[in-house]
Amino acid sequence: MGEDQSLDREESSSKEPIQKKTSRRSNILLFLGASLVAVFILEIGLRLILPSLDSHEMYVLDDEIGNRLRPNFHGIGKGVEVAINSQGLRSPEVPLDKPSGTFRILVLGDSWTFGVCVPQDETYPAHLQRILSERLPERSVEVINSGVSGYETYNESVYFKREGYKFQPDLVLIGYYPVNDIHDKKKKYERHRKERSDHPLLYRIKRYPKTDLLTYQYFQYVRSSLKDRLIEWWVGSPSFDAGPEELDAHYKVEWTSLYRDDFSGWQVAKQSLIDIADLSQEIGAKTALAVFPDLRDLKYYRLTLKARFLPVLEQAAETAKIPVIDTAPLFIDYEGKESEIVLWNRKGSTHPNGKGYRLIAEFLAERLIEEGYFTDNDL
């Protein structure tokens, strides 16, 4: 009798760990199942109640260039109406074949050129089209806006070599924002292409939340917004984070330190300028590089930051045989009054508003006319 009881106790004690493991596993599976059901319900709810984020609707994935504007997209982007033509440009429809006697300008650029947060007719390419038409009534001038938010000189070079040259431009105008035009996105795109080629299924699974899951997209949107607000509150002004580079007392990141030969992004940018210039020369087009200032503190930019990078950029442009148009002088009267020409409290106040873009277009038009881009032998 005693032996039977001891055996029962031994069997019972040996079963307890197994039961605990089984119970723990069941709880984990139950938790995961409940989480998946909750995410599924939340996803359905978001799709029924809220629209897709415009940043995901407006773009299509491109293997080589990262993102392209979705052809024929019409919707709201950053609070304003956005219309993308059939060629994937925020520009009126324009045929590839250039009409006889027309002087065509292809504008390459990033969010400054695209015109983030402003209506279509307030972008600087749109202003430039109107101003040149008024000042050169005897000329037929077309300005094509190929800017895409997030682009760097590398992206613009790839686009120009693949599509842009087909418009037969007489002038290739490169809009250059020095703060974030050299982050070497080429390296990221090459890594993505390798992952997609070597492990297509794993890459698709990895990308699925970003491209298709609205719950994840809104979570990232809220997280990013809260992060920006926290940085702005902590630092006292909007900051631009370019990565773990040298720090500056005024900015969170000293972006001028990126203009050095041992930084891959700068090497890529320099080669991209050469590539744009070489192809432009091949098709008989002139080039110009419009350099935009850092609008967060125009006086600090003029007195301190500009001297740290502009000579280096001008030397690279000279090597590529691209004339440089520095737009900073037109903003001198707005030092200390930046709120008059920036998107205040939008995008960290780093982009111009409609007035700022109009000033840029007027300045560019005057410089282009003065420097003889529209002489008879150019048409």
C-alpha positions as CSV (number, residue, x, y, z in Angstrom):
1,M,0.0,0.0,0.0
2,G,2.8,2.4,0.9
3,E,4.7,1.5,-2.3
4,D,1.6,2.2,-4.4
5,Q,1.2,5.6,-2.8
6,S,4.8,6.5,-3.4
7,L,4.5,5.5,-7.0
8,D,1.4,7.6,-7.5
9,R,3.2,10.6,-6.0
10,E,6.2,10.0,-8.3
11,E,3.9,9.8,-11.4
12,S,2.0,12.8,-10.3
13,S,5.2,14.8,-9.7
14,S,6.6,13.8,-13.1
15,K,3.4,14.9,-14.9
16,E,3.4,18.3,-13.2
17,P,6.3,19.8,-15.3
18,I,4.7,18.4,-18.5
19,Q,1.4,19.9,-17.6
20,K,3.0,23.3,-16.8
21,K,4.8,23.3,-20.1
22,T,1.7,22.4,-22.0
23,S,-0.3,25.0,-20.1
24,R,2.4,27.6,-20.8
25,R,2.5,26.7,-24.5
26,S,-1.3,26.9,-24.7
27,N,-1.3,30.3,-23.0
28,I,1.4,31.6,-25.5
29,L,-0.6,30.3,-28.4
30,L,-3.8,31.7,-27.0
31,F,-2.1,35.1,-26.6
32,L,-0.7,35.0,-30.1
33,G,-4.0,34.0,-31.5
34,A,-5.9,36.7,-29.6
35,S,-3.3,39.3,-30.8
36,L,-3.7,38.2,-34.4
37,V,-7.5,38.5,-34.1
38,A,-7.2,41.9,-32.5
39,V,-4.8,43.1,-35.2
40,F,-7.2,41.7,-37.9
41,I,-10.2,43.5,-36.3
42,L,-8.2,46.7,-35.9
43,E,-7.0,46.5,-39.6
44,I,-10.6,46.0,-40.8
45,G,-11.7,48.9,-38.6
46,L,-9.0,51.2,-39.8
47,R,-9.8,50.4,-43.5
48,L,-13.5,51.1,-42.9
49,I,-13.0,54.3,-40.9
50,L,-9.8,55.9,-42.0
51,P,-8.3,56.4,-45.5
52,S,-4.9,55.0,-46.5
53,L,-2.0,57.2,-45.7
54,D,-1.3,59.3,-48.8
55,S,2.4,58.6,-48.6
56,H,1.6,55.0,-49.4
57,E,-1.1,55.6,-52.1
58,M,1.0,58.2,-53.9
59,Y,4.1,56.0,-54.5
60,V,5.0,52.8,-56.2
61,L,8.1,50.7,-55.4
62,D,10.9,50.9,-57.9
63,D,13.8,48.4,-57.7
64,E,16.5,50.9,-58.6
65,I,15.2,54.3,-57.5
66,G,13.3,53.4,-54.3
67,N,10.0,55.1,-54.9
68,R,8.3,56.6,-58.0
69,L,5.2,58.8,-58.0
70,R,2.2,56.7,-59.0
71,P,1.0,57.6,-62.5
72,N,-2.4,59.2,-62.7
73,F,-2.7,59.5,-58.9
74,H,-5.2,62.1,-57.8
75,G,-5.7,62.7,-54.1
76,I,-4.6,64.5,-51.0
77,G,-1.0,64.7,-50.0
78,K,0.1,66.5,-46.8
79,G,-3.2,68.3,-46.7
80,V,-3.2,69.6,-50.3
81,E,-4.5,68.3,-53.6
82,V,-1.9,66.4,-55.6
83,A,-2.3,65.4,-59.3
84,I,0.3,63.1,-60.9
85,N,0.2,62.9,-64.7
86,S,0.4,59.7,-66.7
87,Q,4.2,59.8,-66.8
88,G,4.4,59.8,-63.0
89,L,5.2,63.6,-62.6
90,R,3.6,66.4,-60.6
91,S,3.3,68.3,-63.8
92,P,0.8,68.9,-66.6
93,E,0.7,66.3,-69.3
94,V,3.5,66.8,-71.7
95,P,4.5,64.8,-74.8
96,L,7.9,63.3,-75.1
97,D,8.3,64.9,-78.5
98,K,9.1,68.5,-78.0
99,P,7.2,71.0,-80.2
100,S,9.3,72.9,-82.6
101,G,10.6,76.2,-81.3
102,T,9.9,75.2,-77.6
103,F,12.6,75.7,-74.9
104,R,12.0,72.9,-72.5
105,I,13.3,72.9,-68.9
106,L,13.4,69.6,-67.0
107,V,13.6,70.2,-63.2
108,L,15.1,67.5,-61.1
109,G,14.8,67.6,-57.4
110,D,13.3,66.4,-54.1
111,S,10.5,67.6,-51.9
112,W,11.4,71.3,-52.6
113,T,10.9,70.7,-56.3
114,F,7.9,68.5,-55.8
115,G,6.4,71.2,-53.6
116,V,5.4,69.4,-50.5
117,C,2.4,70.9,-48.6
118,V,1.6,73.5,-51.3
119,P,-0.9,73.4,-54.2
120,Q,0.3,72.4,-57.6
121,D,0.4,75.9,-59.0
122,E,2.5,77.2,-56.1
123,T,5.5,74.9,-56.7
124,Y,8.6,76.8,-57.9
125,P,8.6,74.9,-61.3
126,A,5.0,76.1,-61.9
127,H,5.9,79.7,-60.8
128,L,8.9,79.5,-63.1
129,Q,6.8,78.5,-66.1
130,R,4.4,81.5,-65.6
131,I,7.2,84.0,-65.0
132,L,9.3,82.9,-68.0
133,S,6.2,83.0,-70.2
134,E,5.5,86.6,-69.0
135,R,9.1,87.8,-69.4
136,L,9.8,86.0,-72.7
137,P,6.5,86.4,-74.6
138,E,8.3,85.7,-77.9
139,R,9.4,82.3,-76.5
140,S,7.5,79.1,-76.0
141,V,8.8,77.8,-72.7
142,E,7.8,74.5,-70.9
143,V,8.9,73.7,-67.4
144,I,8.6,70.0,-66.3
145,N,8.5,69.2,-62.6
146,S,10.1,65.8,-62.0
147,G,10.7,66.3,-58.3
148,V,9.9,63.5,-55.8
149,S,9.9,63.9,-52.0
150,G,12.9,62.1,-50.5
151,Y,15.0,62.1,-53.6
152,E,18.7,62.7,-53.6
153,T,21.0,63.6,-56.5
154,Y,21.5,59.9,-57.0
155,N,17.8,59.3,-57.5
156,E,17.6,62.2,-59.9
157,S,20.5,60.9,-61.9
158,V,18.9,57.5,-62.2
159,Y,15.5,59.0,-63.3
160,F,17.2,61.3,-65.8
161,K,19.1,58.5,-67.4
162,R,16.0,56.2,-67.5
163,E,13.2,58.6,-68.4
164,G,14.0,62.3,-68.1
165,Y,16.2,62.6,-71.1
166,K,13.4,61.4,-73.3
167,F,11.7,64.8,-72.9
168,Q,14.5,66.4,-75.0
169,P,15.2,69.2,-72.5
170,D,17.2,72.3,-73.5
171,L,18.0,72.9,-69.8
172,V,18.3,70.4,-67.0
173,L,17.8,72.4,-63.8
174,I,18.8,70.5,-60.6
175,G,17.2,71.6,-57.4
176,Y,19.6,70.9,-54.6
177,Y,18.8,71.0,-50.9
178,P,22.2,70.5,-49.2
179,V,20.9,69.4,-45.8
180,N,19.8,65.9,-46.9
181,D,20.8,65.4,-50.5
182,I,23.8,63.1,-49.7
183,H,22.6,60.4,-47.4
184,D,23.6,57.6,-49.8
185,K,20.3,56.0,-50.4
186,K,22.0,54.1,-53.2
187,K,23.5,51.8,-50.6
188,K,20.0,51.0,-49.2
189,Y,18.5,50.4,-52.6
190,E,21.4,48.0,-53.5
191,R,20.8,46.1,-50.2
192,H,17.1,45.8,-50.9
193,R,17.7,44.6,-54.5
194,K,20.1,41.9,-53.2
195,E,17.6,40.8,-50.5
196,R,14.8,40.7,-53.1
197,S,16.9,38.7,-55.5
198,D,18.4,36.2,-52.9
199,H,15.3,35.7,-50.7
200,P,12.2,36.9,-52.5
201,L,9.7,35.3,-50.2
202,L,11.4,36.5,-47.0
203,Y,11.8,39.9,-48.5
204,R,8.1,40.0,-49.3
205,I,7.1,39.0,-45.8
206,K,9.5,41.6,-44.4
207,R,8.0,44.3,-46.6
208,Y,4.4,43.3,-46.2
209,P,3.6,45.4,-43.1
210,K,5.1,48.6,-44.6
211,T,3.4,48.2,-48.0
212,D,0.1,46.5,-47.1
213,L,-0.8,46.6,-43.4
214,L,-2.6,49.8,-42.5
215,T,-2.3,49.1,-38.8
216,Y,1.5,49.2,-39.1
217,Q,1.5,52.2,-41.3
218,Y,-0.6,54.3,-38.9
219,F,1.5,53.0,-35.9
220,Q,4.6,54.2,-37.7
221,Y,3.0,57.5,-38.5
222,V,1.9,58.2,-34.9
223,R,5.3,57.0,-33.6
224,S,7.2,59.3,-36.0
225,S,4.9,62.3,-35.2
226,L,5.3,61.8,-31.5
227,K,9.1,61.5,-31.9
228,D,9.2,64.8,-33.9
229,R,7.1,66.6,-31.3
230,L,9.3,65.3,-28.5
231,I,12.5,66.4,-30.3
232,E,11.0,69.8,-31.0
233,W,10.0,70.2,-27.3
234,W,13.3,68.9,-26.0
235,V,15.7,70.8,-28.3
236,G,13.5,73.9,-28.6
237,S,13.3,73.9,-32.4
238,P,12.6,71.3,-35.1
239,S,15.7,69.2,-35.8
240,F,16.9,67.1,-38.8
241,D,18.5,63.8,-37.9
242,A,20.9,62.5,-40.5
243,G,22.4,59.7,-38.4
244,P,25.2,59.4,-36.0
245,E,27.4,62.1,-37.5
246,E,29.2,65.1,-35.8
247,L,26.9,67.1,-33.5
248,D,26.4,70.8,-33.4
249,A,25.1,73.1,-30.6
250,H,22.5,74.7,-32.9
251,Y,21.3,71.6,-34.8
252,K,20.9,68.0,-33.6
253,V,23.1,67.0,-36.5
254,E,25.9,69.0,-38.1
255,W,24.9,68.2,-41.7
256,T,27.8,70.1,-43.2
257,S,30.2,67.5,-41.9
258,L,28.8,65.1,-44.5
259,Y,30.6,67.0,-47.2
260,R,33.8,65.1,-46.9
261,D,35.6,62.6,-49.3
262,D,35.5,59.7,-46.8
263,F,31.6,59.9,-46.7
264,S,30.1,57.6,-49.3
265,G,27.0,59.7,-49.7
266,W,29.1,62.7,-50.9
267,Q,31.0,60.4,-53.3
268,V,27.7,59.2,-54.8
269,A,26.4,62.7,-55.1
270,K,29.5,64.0,-56.9
271,Q,29.4,61.1,-59.4
272,S,25.6,61.7,-59.9
273,L,26.3,65.3,-60.8
274,I,28.9,64.1,-63.4
275,D,26.4,61.6,-64.8
276,I,23.7,64.2,-65.2
277,A,26.1,66.6,-66.8
278,D,27.5,64.0,-69.2
279,L,24.1,62.9,-70.4
280,S,22.9,66.5,-70.7
281,Q,25.9,67.3,-72.9
282,E,25.2,64.2,-75.0
283,I,21.6,65.3,-75.8
284,G,22.6,68.9,-76.3
285,A,21.1,70.3,-73.1
286,K,22.6,72.9,-70.7
287,T,22.7,72.4,-67.0
288,A,22.3,74.5,-63.8
289,L,22.4,73.6,-60.1
290,A,20.1,75.7,-57.9
291,V,21.3,75.5,-54.3
292,F,18.6,76.1,-51.6
293,P,19.4,77.3,-48.1
294,D,18.6,75.8,-44.7
295,L,15.5,77.8,-43.8
296,R,15.5,77.1,-40.1
297,D,17.9,79.9,-39.3
298,L,18.8,81.9,-42.4
299,K,21.3,84.2,-40.6
300,Y,23.1,81.2,-39.1
301,Y,23.1,79.5,-42.5
302,R,24.6,82.6,-44.2
303,L,27.3,83.4,-41.6
304,T,28.3,79.9,-40.5
305,L,26.9,76.9,-42.4
306,K,27.2,78.1,-46.0
307,A,31.0,78.5,-45.9
308,R,31.4,74.9,-44.6
309,F,29.9,73.2,-47.6
310,L,29.2,75.5,-50.5
311,P,32.9,75.8,-51.7
312,V,33.1,72.0,-51.7
313,L,29.8,71.7,-53.6
314,E,30.9,74.4,-56.1
315,Q,34.1,72.6,-56.7
316,A,32.3,69.3,-57.5
317,A,29.9,71.2,-59.8
318,E,32.8,72.8,-61.6
319,T,34.3,69.4,-62.1
320,A,31.0,68.2,-63.6
321,K,30.8,71.5,-65.6
322,I,27.5,72.6,-64.1
323,P,27.0,76.3,-63.3
324,V,25.8,76.9,-59.7
325,I,23.0,79.3,-58.8
326,D,23.1,80.1,-55.1
327,T,19.6,81.2,-54.0
328,A,20.5,82.2,-50.5
329,P,20.9,85.9,-51.3
330,L,17.3,86.3,-52.1
331,F,16.4,85.4,-48.5
332,I,18.6,88.0,-46.7
333,D,15.6,90.2,-46.1
334,Y,13.8,87.3,-44.3
335,E,16.5,86.6,-41.7
336,G,14.7,86.6,-38.4
337,K,11.4,86.6,-40.3
338,E,11.6,83.0,-41.6
339,S,7.9,82.4,-40.7
340,E,6.9,84.6,-43.6
341,I,8.4,82.3,-46.2
342,V,8.3,78.8,-44.7
343,L,5.6,76.2,-44.0
344,W,5.4,77.1,-40.3
345,N,4.8,74.0,-38.1
346,R,4.8,71.8,-41.2
347,K,7.6,69.5,-42.0
348,G,9.7,71.1,-39.3
349,S,9.6,74.5,-41.1
350,T,12.3,73.3,-43.5
351,H,10.3,73.9,-46.7
352,P,9.1,77.1,-48.3
353,N,5.5,78.1,-48.5
354,G,3.9,79.4,-51.7
355,K,5.5,82.8,-51.2
356,G,8.9,81.3,-50.7
357,Y,8.6,79.2,-53.8
358,R,7.5,82.3,-55.8
359,L,10.6,84.2,-54.6
360,I,12.8,81.2,-55.7
361,A,11.2,81.1,-59.1
362,E,11.6,84.9,-59.7
363,F,15.2,84.7,-58.7
364,L,15.9,81.7,-60.9
365,A,14.1,83.2,-63.9
366,E,16.2,86.4,-63.6
367,R,19.4,84.5,-63.3
368,L,18.6,82.2,-66.2
369,I,17.7,85.1,-68.5
370,E,20.8,87.1,-67.4
371,E,23.1,84.2,-68.1
372,G,21.8,83.7,-71.6
373,Y,20.0,80.4,-71.4
374,F,17.3,81.6,-73.8
375,T,19.4,83.1,-76.6
376,D,18.3,82.4,-80.2
377,N,20.9,79.7,-80.8
378,D,19.3,77.7,-78.0
379,L,16.0,77.3,-79.8
